[in-house]
Amino acid sequence: MLLTLGVFLGGLALVYVLGGGGGKEKASVQSEHTFRFPLNNTMREAQVLSTLHLGHLTPQDDEVELTLENSCLTTHLYAYLSNGWDHGPVDAAAVILGTPLKAAAGQHVSKLIRHDPRSALVIDTPLGRGVLVTQASRRSFNTLLVEWQSRGSCNPRDRRNAAVQLGRLFDTFRIV
């Protein structure tokens, strides 16, 4: 049942992102908070806006995990500078995510949500993971990796709100 809820929540997130942000939701009534955390391997910080609440900010070896949550959703965010890419943002995002965009026999694939010459967003809904890359320099990308899990039993309105919040993390990612 939890797996089904997770797949459903991931699907809602995908619909939100594909739909360009959806309509006015409960999230627009709640106040968004600014969350800043280190962009690993740099002196800069990553920033996202969200109505989710701070779970914790955990240093882990060479990276920092920012956990944001509410009663229906837990997200784990990692931001880092990824260097040495000879190809564009779509290839970088797919490789970082770890699942291909084109299927081999019996293999599930990621979904390319949006891209332009300087950025790409790739989502793997069944695994509850997404990557946004934005070009930092000719061969480097600022990267936001988000992993998410559904929590508890939530009504459809709360699940929609959680999907909106997941999409907002990608929409508001900035380096400051």
Residue pairs with C-beta under 8 A, 6 or more apart in sequence:
2 150
5 150
5 153
5 154
5 159
6 128
6 149
6 150
7 125
7 126
8 150
8 159
9 72
9 73
9 128
9 148
9 150
9 159
9 162
9 163
9 166
10 123
10 125
10 126
10 128
10 148
11 125
12 159
12 160
12 162
12 163
13 123
13 125
13 130
13 148
13 162
13 163
13 166
13 167
14 111
14 113
14 123
14 125
15 22
15 163
16 22
16 163
16 164
16 166
16 167
17 113
17 114
17 121
17 123
17 167
17 170
18 113
21 164
21 167
21 171
22 164
22 167
25 160
25 161
25 164
26 157
26 160
26 161
26 164
27 51
27 161
27 164
27 165
27 168
30 51
31 51
32 49
32 50
32 51
32 168
32 172
33 49
33 50
33 51
33 54
34 47
34 48
34 49
35 47
35 48
35 49
35 50
35 54
35 66
35 68
36 45
36 46
36 47
36 176
37 45
37 46
37 57
37 64
37 66
37 77
37 79
38 44
38 45
38 46
38 64
38 79
39 45
39 46
39 79
39 80
39 81
39 142
39 175
40 62
40 63
40 64
40 78
40 79
40 80
40 81
41 62
41 80
41 81
42 81
44 175
44 176
45 175
45 176
46 77
46 79
46 142
46 144
46 173
46 174
46 175
46 176
47 172
47 173
47 174
47 175
47 176
48 77
48 144
48 168
48 169
48 172
48 173
48 174
49 168
49 172
50 68
50 165
50 168
50 169
50 172
51 70
51 165
51 168
52 68
52 69
52 70
52 73
52 75
52 165
53 68
53 69
53 70
54 66
54 67
54 68
55 67
55 68
55 69
55 74
56 65
56 67
57 64
57 65
57 66
57 67
58 64
58 65
58 67
63 78
63 80
64 78
64 79
65 76
65 77
65 78
66 76
66 77
66 78
66 79
67 74
67 75
67 76
67 77
68 74
68 75
68 77
68 169
69 75
69 151
70 151
70 161
70 162
70 165
71 151
71 152
71 154
71 158
72 150
72 151
72 152
72 154
72 158
72 159
72 161
72 162
73 148
73 149
73 150
73 151
73 162
73 165
73 166
74 148
74 149
74 151
75 146
75 147
75 148
75 165
75 166
75 169
76 146
76 147
76 148
77 144
77 145
77 146
77 169
78 143
78 144
78 145
78 146
79 142
79 143
79 144
79 145
79 173
79 175
80 142
80 143
80 145
81 136
81 140
81 141
81 142
81 143
82 92
82 96
82 133
82 140
82 141
82 142
82 143
83 139
83 140
84 139
84 140
85 91
85 92
85 139
85 140
85 141
86 139
88 117
88 120
89 115
89 116
89 117
89 118
89 119
89 120
89 133
89 134
89 135
89 141
90 101
90 112
90 115
90 120
90 122
92 120
92 133
92 141
92 143
93 112
93 115
93 120
93 121
93 122
93 131
93 132
93 133
94 100
94 101
94 110
94 112
94 122
96 131
96 133
96 143
96 145
97 110
97 122
97 124
97 129
97 130
97 131
97 145
98 124
99 108
99 109
99 110
99 124
99 127
100 107
100 109
100 110
101 109
101 110
101 111
101 112
101 122
102 109
103 109
108 124
108 126
110 122
110 123
110 124
111 122
111 123
111 124
111 125
112 120
112 121
112 122
113 121
113 122
113 123
113 130
114 120
114 121
115 121
118 134
118 135
119 132
119 133
119 134
119 135
120 132
120 133
121 130
121 131
121 132
121 170
122 130
122 131
123 129
123 130
124 130
128 147
128 148
128 149
129 145
129 146
129 147
129 148
130 145
130 146
130 148
130 166
130 170
131 143
131 144
131 145
131 146
132 143
132 144
132 146
132 170
132 173
133 141
133 142
133 143
133 144
134 141
134 142
134 173
134 175
135 141
135 142
136 142
136 175
142 175
144 169
144 170
144 173
146 166
146 169
146 170
148 166
150 159
150 162
154 162
